Amino acid sequence: MKPVKRHQNILLDRLTYIAGIALPFLTLPQAYTILIDKQTEGVSLFTWSFYLFASVLFAAFGIYHKEKLLMLTYIPFTFVEAAIVLGLIIY
């Protein structure tokens, strides 16, 4: 397989970082609905707990391997998902 030249990866790199930054923010409406509106109907504690578990693993992996994109995405995700799980447990 022919290696991809660095300049061909620039667009993909930028889009990936944009998505990595955006994803935790796109989860905030769910957190708002649970924590502020106290509406948890139809939201799975099991699912969000697994998301939290996976985010902790990916964040730890990113920190251990010094992968900036994983850290940038999953450290904020961990906090948002923890808030959702906590809200599901409380409400």
GIRA-V602655 format. One record per helix or strand. SS is the DSSP state (@ for helix, = for strand). FROM is the first residue (numbers start at 0). TO is the last residue. If there is no record, write none. Layout:
# GIRA-V602655
SS;FROM;TO, SS;FROM;TO
This chain:
# GIRA-V602655
@;5;25, @;27;34, @;44;64, @;67;89
